[in-house]
Amino acid sequence: MNTDSVSRPWYRVLYLQVLLAVALGIFVGAVYPEFGKSLRPLGDAFIKLVKMMIAPIIFCTVVHGIASMGDVKKLGRVGAKALFYFEVVSTFALVIGLAVVNLLKPGVGLTPAGQVFHAAATPLDPSHLAEQAHALSTTSFALNIIPSTFFGAFVSGELLQVLVVSLLAAFALVAMGDRGKPLLHAIDLSAQFFFSIMSIVVKVAPIGAFGAMAFTVGSYGLAALNKLLLLMGGFYLTSGLFIVVVLGSIARMAGFSIFRFVLFIKHELLLVLGTSSSETALPGMLDKMQRLGCSKSTVGLVIPTGYSFNLDGTNIYMAMAAIFLAQATNTELSFANQVSLLVVAMLTSKGASGVTGAGFVTLAATLQAVPGIPLESLALLVGVDRFMSECRALTNLVGNGVATVVVSRWENEVSAQTLRDNLRGHRDLSLAEPVHEPRAHAARQ
């Protein structure tokens, strides 16, 4: 039984407050659209508050986890296993997205046969998108991982830069041995301090979710989506099937239920649903995975890295959106073209994290590799991208959580029985009760 829900009145349970706020935001945005648009600052303010805390929390978690472990070989082993998992599962996501969009054909008929597509009046600037997409080249992406200064990573807030700095700091502490223990203890205290701040910030999540949803519905509405509704429906259905079938099968092989896992992280999922940003749930995911039994070092490496390299929802979206635009503009794509699109999408999606307007920018980078699809056709997705971004973020979040548990299982850090016990007997955990060590670990084999 959920003892936390029993100990408090239902209206004081945070995830229920967020759910009610989302429903109220949809109502306000639909009935009073102009007022709903004016509430955007509420959602933006909450997201900025959370993003403010992400860099220091990741730094403290990664540094303390790895340095206290003192096993550099394990770090390389965990990193290699995580990257292998990311690439295999991400490829599945892209292939499934391509298969579904070719089956549904949501874009066919949007532009009459024989006619040339003309972009509607929109603030979208294709030339600007092309410049941003060019910036996502492999070389630029690799160089961007290295911050200009040590503290520059914390100023920019880019996760991979913070991860690089964290790894260097962790290795330095390992090399220092006993001399580094006082600093390691200070970092652990700092982690508790930053989690305490997050417990304060997360209390205003319902306000942020209300403002974000009211703005979304007030700006774009829920009607007159025509063929775009089919694309949206197909994307939501594909993402749901991916979670239940693909991630569910992976979870079953790892010894736990995907449905119990989703219930375990419901608080974080509702935060993502309300804000359309998976970053708002990152601190909570770091904490929840440790409570589940995964080691701090594995959690601190897999979760942040997954935010850039394990974007299952983004991959499904990239495949479906690109083929949709080809269908909508009467662009013929051969099987070879679609395979090349898949390969390019595998690369461009890696730069999606931390890029402003990432959905359009990475999609623009992908389209440039496929001759014939006009870049201006991205204007078709302006009105519905916000609705699909929520599904992208939710799928990404579940995928990263499952990846962390699987890698932890490969490392024999937690047994299948421990996972089932923790998932079966979990309480509604919140950041108000930070935990920095796993509740239970399996004995190493």
C-alpha positions as CSV (number, residue, x, y, z in Angstrom):
1,M,0.0,0.0,0.0
2,N,1.2,3.5,-0.7
3,T,1.8,4.6,2.9
4,D,2.8,8.1,1.9
5,S,-0.6,8.7,0.4
6,V,-2.3,7.4,3.5
7,S,-0.3,9.6,5.9
8,R,-1.3,12.8,4.0
9,P,-4.6,14.1,2.6
10,W,-4.9,13.4,-1.1
11,Y,-4.8,17.1,-2.0
12,R,-1.3,17.4,-0.4
13,V,0.2,14.6,-2.5
14,L,2.5,16.3,-5.0
15,Y,1.9,14.1,-8.1
16,L,-1.9,14.6,-7.7
17,Q,-1.4,18.3,-7.4
18,V,0.6,18.2,-10.7
19,L,-2.1,16.1,-12.4
20,L,-4.9,18.5,-11.3
21,A,-2.8,21.5,-12.4
22,V,-2.3,20.0,-15.9
23,A,-6.1,19.4,-16.2
24,L,-6.8,22.9,-15.1
25,G,-4.2,24.3,-17.5
26,I,-5.8,22.5,-20.4
27,F,-9.2,23.9,-19.4
28,V,-8.0,27.5,-19.1
29,G,-6.0,27.3,-22.3
30,A,-9.1,26.0,-24.2
31,V,-11.7,28.3,-22.7
32,Y,-9.6,31.5,-22.3
33,P,-6.8,31.2,-24.8
34,E,-5.5,34.7,-24.5
35,F,-5.3,34.4,-20.7
36,G,-3.6,31.0,-21.2
37,K,-0.9,32.5,-23.4
38,S,-0.1,35.0,-20.7
39,L,0.6,32.3,-18.2
40,R,3.7,31.1,-20.1
41,P,6.1,32.7,-17.6
42,L,4.9,30.4,-14.8
43,G,6.1,27.3,-16.7
44,D,9.3,29.0,-17.9
45,A,10.2,30.1,-14.4
46,F,9.8,26.6,-12.9
47,I,11.9,25.0,-15.7
48,K,14.6,27.6,-15.1
49,L,14.6,26.9,-11.3
50,V,15.1,23.2,-12.0
51,K,17.7,23.7,-14.7
52,M,19.6,25.9,-12.2
53,M,20.1,22.9,-9.9
54,I,20.9,20.2,-12.5
55,A,24.6,21.0,-13.1
56,P,25.7,21.0,-9.4
57,I,23.6,17.9,-8.6
58,I,25.1,15.9,-11.5
59,F,28.6,17.1,-10.6
60,C,28.3,16.0,-6.9
61,T,26.6,12.7,-7.7
62,V,29.1,11.7,-10.4
63,V,32.2,12.8,-8.5
64,H,31.2,11.2,-5.2
65,G,29.9,8.0,-6.8
66,I,33.0,7.4,-8.9
67,A,35.7,8.7,-6.4
68,S,34.2,6.7,-3.5
69,M,34.2,3.6,-5.7
70,G,37.9,4.1,-6.6
71,D,37.6,1.6,-9.4
72,V,38.5,3.2,-12.7
73,K,38.2,-0.1,-14.6
74,K,34.6,-0.4,-13.5
75,L,33.9,3.1,-14.9
76,G,35.2,2.1,-18.3
77,R,33.3,-1.1,-18.2
78,V,30.0,0.6,-17.2
79,G,30.5,3.3,-19.8
80,A,31.1,0.7,-22.6
81,K,28.0,-1.3,-21.6
82,A,25.8,1.8,-21.4
83,L,26.9,3.0,-24.9
84,F,26.3,-0.4,-26.4
85,Y,22.8,-0.5,-24.9
86,F,22.1,3.0,-26.1
87,E,23.0,2.3,-29.7
88,V,21.1,-1.0,-29.9
89,V,17.9,0.4,-28.4
90,S,18.1,3.7,-30.2
91,T,18.3,1.8,-33.5
92,F,15.2,-0.2,-32.6
93,A,13.4,3.1,-32.0
94,L,14.3,4.5,-35.3
95,V,13.4,1.4,-37.2
96,I,10.0,1.1,-35.5
97,G,9.3,4.8,-36.2
98,L,10.1,4.3,-39.9
99,A,7.9,1.2,-40.1
100,V,4.9,2.8,-38.5
101,V,5.0,6.0,-40.5
102,N,5.3,4.0,-43.8
103,L,2.3,1.9,-42.7
104,L,0.0,4.8,-41.6
105,K,1.1,7.3,-44.3
106,P,-0.2,10.3,-42.3
107,G,1.3,12.9,-44.8
108,V,-0.1,11.4,-48.0
109,G,-2.7,13.8,-49.5
110,L,-1.8,16.9,-47.5
111,T,-0.4,18.5,-50.7
112,P,-2.4,17.5,-53.8
113,A,-0.5,15.2,-56.2
114,G,1.4,17.2,-58.8
115,Q,1.4,20.4,-56.8
116,V,4.5,22.0,-55.2
117,F,4.5,22.5,-51.5
118,H,4.4,26.1,-50.3
119,A,5.2,27.0,-46.7
120,A,2.4,28.8,-44.9
121,A,3.1,32.1,-43.2
122,T,5.0,31.3,-40.1
123,P,7.8,32.8,-37.9
124,L,9.9,29.7,-38.8
125,D,13.2,30.8,-40.4
126,P,14.5,27.8,-42.5
127,S,17.8,29.6,-43.2
128,H,18.4,30.1,-39.5
129,L,17.6,26.4,-38.9
130,A,20.0,25.4,-41.6
131,E,22.8,27.3,-39.8
132,Q,21.9,25.7,-36.5
133,A,21.7,22.3,-38.2
134,H,25.2,22.8,-39.7
135,A,26.5,23.5,-36.2
136,L,25.4,20.0,-35.2
137,S,28.2,18.4,-37.3
138,T,30.2,15.6,-35.7
139,T,33.3,17.7,-35.3
140,S,31.4,20.7,-33.8
141,F,29.4,18.3,-31.5
142,A,32.6,16.7,-30.2
143,L,34.4,20.0,-29.6
144,N,31.3,21.4,-27.8
145,I,31.6,18.6,-25.3
146,I,34.7,20.3,-23.9
147,P,33.9,23.5,-22.0
148,S,35.9,26.7,-22.4
149,T,36.7,26.8,-18.7
150,F,36.2,24.5,-15.7
151,F,33.3,26.6,-14.5
152,G,32.0,27.3,-18.0
153,A,30.3,23.9,-18.0
154,F,28.2,25.0,-15.0
155,V,27.4,28.4,-16.6
156,S,26.2,26.8,-19.9
157,G,24.3,24.0,-18.2
158,E,25.1,21.5,-21.0
159,L,25.0,18.1,-19.5
160,L,27.9,16.5,-21.5
161,Q,30.2,19.4,-20.5
162,V,29.3,18.9,-16.9
163,L,29.8,15.2,-17.2
164,V,33.3,15.7,-18.7
165,V,34.3,18.1,-15.8
166,S,32.8,15.6,-13.3
167,L,34.8,12.7,-14.6
168,L,38.0,14.6,-14.6
169,A,37.4,15.7,-11.0
170,A,36.5,12.2,-9.9
171,F,39.7,10.7,-11.5
172,A,41.7,13.4,-9.8
173,L,40.2,12.5,-6.4
174,V,40.9,8.8,-7.0
175,A,44.6,9.7,-7.8
176,M,44.8,11.8,-4.6
177,G,43.9,8.7,-2.4
178,D,43.5,9.5,1.3
179,R,44.4,13.1,0.8
180,G,41.2,13.6,-1.2
181,K,38.8,12.1,1.4
182,P,38.1,15.5,3.1
183,L,37.1,17.0,-0.3
184,L,35.1,13.9,-1.1
185,H,33.2,14.3,2.2
186,A,32.5,17.9,1.4
187,I,31.2,17.0,-2.1
188,D,28.8,14.5,-0.4
189,L,27.5,17.2,2.0
190,S,27.1,19.5,-1.0
191,A,25.0,16.9,-2.8
192,Q,22.7,16.7,0.3
193,F,22.5,20.6,0.2
194,F,21.6,20.8,-3.4
195,F,19.0,18.0,-3.0
196,S,17.5,19.9,-0.1
197,I,17.1,23.0,-2.4
198,M,15.4,20.8,-5.0
199,S,12.9,19.6,-2.4
200,I,11.9,23.3,-2.0
201,V,11.8,24.0,-5.8
202,V,9.8,20.9,-6.6
203,K,6.9,22.1,-4.3
204,V,6.0,24.7,-6.9
205,A,5.8,22.1,-9.7
206,P,2.0,22.3,-9.9
207,I,2.2,26.1,-10.6
208,G,4.8,25.5,-13.4
209,A,2.7,22.7,-14.9
210,F,-0.4,24.8,-14.9
211,G,1.2,27.7,-16.7
212,A,3.0,25.5,-19.2
213,M,-0.2,23.6,-20.2
214,A,-2.4,26.7,-20.3
215,F,0.1,28.4,-22.6
216,T,0.4,25.4,-24.9
217,V,-3.4,24.9,-25.4
218,G,-4.1,28.6,-25.5
219,S,-1.5,29.1,-28.3
220,Y,-2.1,26.1,-30.5
221,G,-5.6,24.9,-29.7
222,L,-6.9,21.4,-29.9
223,A,-8.9,21.5,-33.2
224,A,-8.2,22.0,-36.9
225,L,-5.2,19.7,-36.8
226,N,-6.4,17.6,-39.8
227,K,-3.7,15.2,-41.0
228,L,-1.4,16.3,-38.2
229,L,-3.8,14.5,-35.8
230,L,-3.0,11.2,-37.5
231,L,0.8,11.9,-37.2
232,M,0.3,12.8,-33.5
233,G,-1.8,9.8,-32.8
234,G,0.6,7.5,-34.6
235,F,3.5,9.0,-32.7
236,Y,1.8,8.5,-29.3
237,L,0.8,5.0,-30.2
238,T,4.3,4.1,-31.4
239,S,5.9,5.5,-28.3
240,G,3.4,3.6,-26.1
241,L,4.1,0.3,-27.9
242,F,7.8,0.9,-27.7
243,I,7.6,1.3,-24.0
244,V,5.3,-1.7,-23.4
245,V,6.8,-4.1,-26.0
246,V,10.5,-3.2,-26.5
247,L,11.3,-1.7,-23.1
248,G,8.9,-4.1,-21.5
249,S,10.7,-7.1,-23.0
250,I,14.1,-5.7,-21.9
251,A,12.7,-5.1,-18.4
252,R,11.3,-8.6,-18.2
253,M,14.7,-10.1,-19.2
254,A,16.2,-7.9,-16.4
255,G,13.8,-9.4,-13.9
256,F,11.3,-6.5,-13.3
257,S,7.9,-5.3,-14.6
258,I,7.8,-2.2,-16.8
259,F,4.4,-1.3,-15.5
260,R,5.6,-1.3,-11.9
261,F,8.6,0.7,-12.9
262,V,6.5,3.3,-14.6
263,L,4.4,3.5,-11.5
264,F,7.6,3.9,-9.4
265,I,8.6,7.0,-11.4
266,K,5.1,8.5,-11.8
267,H,6.0,11.6,-9.9
268,E,8.8,12.4,-12.4
269,L,6.6,11.5,-15.4
270,L,4.0,13.9,-14.3
271,L,6.6,16.7,-14.0
272,V,7.6,16.0,-17.5
273,L,4.0,15.9,-18.7
274,G,3.4,19.3,-17.2
275,T,6.5,21.0,-18.4
276,S,7.4,19.2,-21.6
277,S,11.0,19.0,-20.4
278,S,12.7,15.8,-19.3
279,E,15.3,17.9,-17.5
280,T,12.9,18.8,-14.7
281,A,12.8,15.1,-13.7
282,L,16.6,14.5,-13.8
283,P,17.3,15.1,-10.1
284,G,14.4,12.9,-9.1
285,M,15.5,10.1,-11.4
286,L,19.0,10.2,-9.9
287,D,17.5,9.7,-6.5
288,K,14.9,7.1,-7.5
289,M,17.3,4.9,-9.3
290,Q,19.5,4.8,-6.2
291,R,16.5,3.9,-4.0
292,L,15.7,1.1,-6.4
293,G,19.1,-0.5,-5.7
294,C,21.4,0.8,-8.4
295,S,24.8,2.1,-7.3
296,K,25.5,5.8,-7.2
297,S,28.4,5.5,-9.7
298,T,26.3,3.7,-12.3
299,V,23.3,6.1,-11.8
300,G,25.6,9.1,-12.0
301,L,27.1,7.9,-15.3
302,V,24.2,6.3,-17.2
303,I,21.4,8.9,-16.4
304,P,23.3,12.1,-17.5
305,T,24.9,10.4,-20.5
306,G,21.5,8.9,-21.5
307,Y,20.1,12.5,-21.8
308,S,22.3,12.9,-24.9
309,F,22.8,9.4,-26.2
310,N,19.7,7.5,-25.3
311,L,16.8,9.5,-26.7
312,D,14.3,6.8,-27.7
313,G,11.4,9.2,-28.0
314,T,13.4,11.7,-30.0
315,N,14.5,8.9,-32.4
316,I,11.0,7.7,-33.0
317,Y,9.9,11.3,-33.6
318,M,12.8,12.0,-36.0
319,A,12.0,9.0,-38.2
320,M,8.2,9.7,-38.3
321,A,8.5,13.4,-38.8
322,A,11.0,13.2,-41.6
323,I,8.9,10.6,-43.6
324,F,5.7,12.6,-42.8
325,L,7.2,15.7,-44.4
326,A,8.4,13.6,-47.4
327,Q,4.8,12.3,-47.8
328,A,3.3,15.8,-47.3
329,T,5.5,17.3,-50.0
330,N,5.1,14.5,-52.5
331,T,8.8,13.6,-52.2
332,E,9.6,10.1,-53.3
333,L,12.1,8.3,-51.0
334,S,13.6,5.0,-52.0
335,F,14.5,2.3,-49.5
336,A,18.2,3.5,-49.7
337,N,17.1,7.1,-49.0
338,Q,15.3,5.9,-45.9
339,V,18.2,3.9,-44.7
340,S,20.5,6.9,-45.1
341,L,18.0,9.0,-43.2
342,L,18.0,6.4,-40.4
343,V,21.8,6.6,-40.2
344,V,21.9,10.4,-40.2
345,A,19.2,10.5,-37.6
346,M,21.3,8.3,-35.3
347,L,24.0,11.0,-35.4
348,T,22.0,14.2,-35.3
349,S,19.7,13.0,-32.5
350,K,22.8,12.8,-30.3
351,G,23.1,16.6,-30.3
352,A,19.4,17.1,-29.3
353,S,20.1,17.7,-25.6
354,G,20.7,21.3,-24.6
355,V,20.0,22.7,-28.1
356,T,17.3,25.5,-28.3
357,G,14.5,24.3,-30.4
358,A,16.1,20.9,-30.6
359,G,13.2,19.2,-32.3
360,F,13.4,21.5,-35.3
361,V,17.1,21.9,-35.4
362,T,17.9,18.2,-35.3
363,L,15.2,17.4,-37.8
364,A,16.6,20.1,-40.1
365,A,20.0,18.5,-39.9
366,T,18.5,15.2,-40.9
367,L,16.5,16.6,-43.8
368,Q,19.6,18.2,-45.3
369,A,21.0,14.7,-45.8
370,V,17.9,13.6,-47.8
371,P,17.6,15.3,-51.2
372,G,14.2,16.6,-52.3
373,I,12.4,17.3,-49.0
374,P,12.1,21.2,-48.7
375,L,13.4,22.5,-45.5
376,E,10.5,25.0,-45.5
377,S,8.1,22.0,-44.9
378,L,9.1,22.1,-41.2
379,A,6.5,24.9,-40.9
380,L,3.9,22.1,-41.0
381,L,5.0,20.9,-37.6
382,V,5.2,24.2,-35.8
383,G,1.7,24.0,-34.3
384,V,1.9,20.4,-33.1
385,D,5.5,20.0,-32.1
386,R,4.8,21.2,-28.6
387,F,2.2,18.4,-28.1
388,M,4.6,15.8,-29.4
389,S,7.5,17.1,-27.3
390,E,5.7,15.9,-24.2
391,C,5.5,12.3,-25.6
392,R,9.2,12.5,-26.7
393,A,10.3,13.6,-23.2
394,L,8.2,10.9,-21.4
395,T,9.6,8.1,-23.7
396,N,13.1,9.4,-23.2
397,L,12.7,9.4,-19.4
398,V,11.4,5.9,-19.2
399,G,14.1,4.7,-21.6
400,N,16.9,6.2,-19.5
401,G,15.5,4.7,-16.3
402,V,15.3,1.2,-17.8
403,A,18.8,1.6,-19.3
404,T,20.2,2.4,-15.8
405,V,18.5,-0.6,-14.2
406,V,19.7,-2.9,-17.0
407,V,23.3,-1.7,-16.8
408,S,23.2,-2.1,-13.0
409,R,21.9,-5.7,-13.4
410,W,24.8,-6.4,-15.8
411,E,27.1,-5.2,-13.1
412,N,25.5,-7.5,-10.5
413,E,24.8,-4.5,-8.3
414,V,21.2,-5.4,-7.7
415,S,19.3,-8.7,-8.0
416,A,16.0,-9.3,-9.8
417,Q,14.4,-10.2,-6.5
418,T,15.6,-6.9,-4.9
419,L,14.2,-5.0,-7.8
420,R,10.8,-6.7,-7.5
421,D,10.7,-6.1,-3.8
422,N,11.6,-2.4,-4.1
423,L,9.1,-1.9,-6.9
424,R,6.4,-3.8,-5.1
425,G,6.8,-2.1,-1.7
426,H,7.7,1.4,-2.9
427,R,6.3,4.5,-1.3
428,D,5.6,7.7,-3.1
429,L,9.1,9.0,-2.9
430,S,9.9,12.7,-3.3
431,L,12.9,14.9,-3.3
432,A,11.9,16.1,0.2
433,E,13.5,12.9,1.5
434,P,16.9,12.7,-0.4
435,V,18.6,9.4,-0.3
436,H,22.2,9.0,-1.4
437,E,22.7,5.3,-1.1
438,P,20.8,2.4,-2.5
439,R,18.2,0.7,-0.2
440,A,19.6,-2.7,-1.0
441,H,22.2,-4.4,-3.1
442,A,22.6,-7.9,-4.2
443,A,25.7,-9.7,-3.1
444,R,28.3,-9.7,-5.8
445,Q,28.7,-13.0,-7.6
